[in-house]
Amino acid sequence: MSEVLDRYAEITGWAVVNHLYQLAAPLKGMKVVHVNSTREGGGVAEILRKLVPMMGDLGLDVSWKVIKGSPDFFRCTKGIHNAIQGFRIDLSPDMLKTYETINAENAEALRPVLEDADFVFIHDPQPAALINFCPNRQGKWIWRCHIDCSRPYRPVWKYLRGQIQGYDASIFSLAEFAQPLPYPQYLIAPSIDPLSEKNIDLPEEELEAVFDRFDLKPDLPLISQISRFDRFKDPLGVISAYREARKMVPLQLVLAGGSASDDPEGERVLAEVREAAAGDEDIHVLLLPPDAHRTINALQRASDIVLQKSIKEGFGLTVTEAMWKGKPVIGGDTGGIRLQVVDHFTGFKVRTPEGAALRIRYLLHHREKLKEMGNRARHLVLENFLLTRHLRDYLALMIGILHGFEDRIDVTQ
């Protein structure tokens, strides 16, 4: 038994971990490769950081590769990302040529590992074209899309679809995200790691210290949004909601986030947020380093309410993290937030800053409801959105692919 998996069993129960060993048994020794575009920043990297070693603990020969790219490449892939989420982004032939060239260069470097693997998981659009430059691949290739593809900008989706037609299967976070593709599709929701620095329990003195460090006021209710500085996360809308709510109840706001190496827009959005917050001593805009996991943990635990007022969202792991800490979440009515935030049960879904302000005031005036929602939120995560469930789904998918989709694989306990 793995010492790490033993620790998960203390949280989830032994039945969950024993089930993982049973599913992994027929996959023992198989070569598995995960590929994405960054090792730091964003939910995909956070998931892989723990999912990959857990697969190894179960006996799989697993590795994680990160592609390299130029600024022009990441500008192109950011455009693809935004277009897939519904924005009209026209990509020039030169940009698409750069996208294909960088993927070809990365395939040249990774080809021995990729072509020899039994399973290759390619995460999101950035490395999606790798498959077209690995003609001698032996194993099964799965494209894992973490973003909302429900209403893509059609010209860009048509291009990307051409790049991913050769895969053996695809994975989406929600049924509504999926698009017609010429192979089987799976639905696997993301997850959080309860043993990570970002999610473990913290001593009370560490929560108190975060107030001193960032000049927060201990006697003033604290609301926060902790997310990358991205237009889709709507940080300006959060500031508007805070200002509307503050007309009726005193409070302070933390907007905290970091940057990702594959997101060239972050600095511009951060500058806009700082400009909007200028002159208000109770708005705290924090740019955190990639390893500030305990700081993020402390800020979420110190908050009375956590917001994630996204206008587009793949899944929203920041929502999951806050719910795991027993916080009610006020989230945008979009993407995977809908799967997690149950109105009047684990939090509230909203569409406007005014709606968010209304719910902030309600929760701060009804503290018993705030606590009840937080408790239900934590239980929902325990049952549905921890890393052990995520790993179980991956193992079941791999077994299903090995069986050629002939037999139903029952993964229920």
RALIN-V399042 format. One record per helix or strand of 3 or more residues. SS is the DSSP state (@ for helix, = for strand). FROM is the first residue (numbers start at 1). LEN is the number of residues. Records with the same first field share a line. If there is no record, write none. Layout:
SS = FROM-LEN + FROM-LEN
//
This chain:
@ = 3-10 + 14-12 + 43-15 + 71-14 + 93-24 + 128-6 + 154-10 + 175-3 + 204-10 + 231-3 + 235-11 + 266-12 + 293-10 + 317-8 + 337-4 + 353-13 + 367-18 + 387-16
= = 31-6 + 61-6 + 119-5 + 140-5 + 169-4 + 184-4 + 222-5 + 252-6 + 283-5 + 305-4 + 329-4 + 347-4
//
